[in-house]
């Protein structure tokens, strides 16, 4: 987990971070549950809501 959270500081500006905001394979119920549990994490990357 720490290597993911520290990635921007370790490789900036050599690497770009591309957020995968859309998931075309999961049902909305599964995505809602996953987003709810991710929202409880103390340390995480924020993401934009899919439109």
Long-range contacts (C-beta under 8 A, 24 or more apart in sequence): 1-43, 4-45, 5-43, 5-44, 5-45, 19-45, 19-47, 19-48, 21-47, 21-48, 21-49, 21-50, 22-50, 23-50
